[in-house]
Amino acid sequence: MSKKKHDEAFVALVNASRARIEELTVPQVMEMQARNAAFVFIDVREDREFAVDRCSGSIHIGKGVIERDIAKHVQDRSQRIVLYCGGGYRSALAADNLVKMGYTNVASMDGGIRHWRAQGGALDRPETTE
């Protein structure tokens, strides 16, 4: 499987965000779930991506609306939040914005759902009706 080649300006923007935020590895997030740590696990991918599958226990707030809608889901700005996307780029950008909005305990899951799947992470899928 070939790695996507992203535009250099986009990568520079993501790298600047990564310098300002906390990133967690997939095993770190899995360990948090295993010990029932209190955190809000948020999938920031597009609606169509979330409809296919998602990391178990996550909720969906797309990157396009997270700044507008986060307070509906997380009122306590010190609550632990872990964001993820497909590979960790969009979630890094979203985490940076939440920090700028005053959320103090935000992390992005590096590698996103692709690494989660590769490491055997539990997935939730929509129920099918036939």
C-alpha positions, 0 to 999 in steps of 0.5 A, a space after each residue: 500500500 503506497 503512502 499518500 503524497 500530501 501537498 508540502 504546504 499542507 504538511 508544513 501546516 500539520 507539522 506546525 500544529 504537531 509542534 504545539 499539541 500532544 500526540 499519543 500512539 495507538 497503543 497508548 490510547 488502547 491502554 487508556 481504554 483497557 484501564 477505563 481511563 476517562 476521556 472523550 474519544 472523537 473521530 474527526 473524519 468525514 461523515 462517509 468515513 465514520 459511516 463505514 467504521 470507527 474506533 470502538 467507543 468513539 463519537 463523531 464530530 467532523 473536522 469541519 464542525 468541531 470548533 462549532 460543536 465541541 461545547 455541545 459534547 465537552 463542556 469541561 475544558 479540562 476534560 481529557 479529549 483524544 482526537 483521531 482521523 484517517 492518519 493523524 493529520 486532520 486530528 492534529 489540526 483539530 487538536 491545535 484549534 481546540 487548544 487555541 479555544 481553551 481546551 487544556 487536555 487534548 491529544 491527537 492519535 498519531 496514525 489514526 484509524 489506519 494504525 488502529 486497524 493495523 494493530 487490531 483495535 476494536 471497531 464499531 460498525 453500523 448495524 445493517 438491516 436486511 
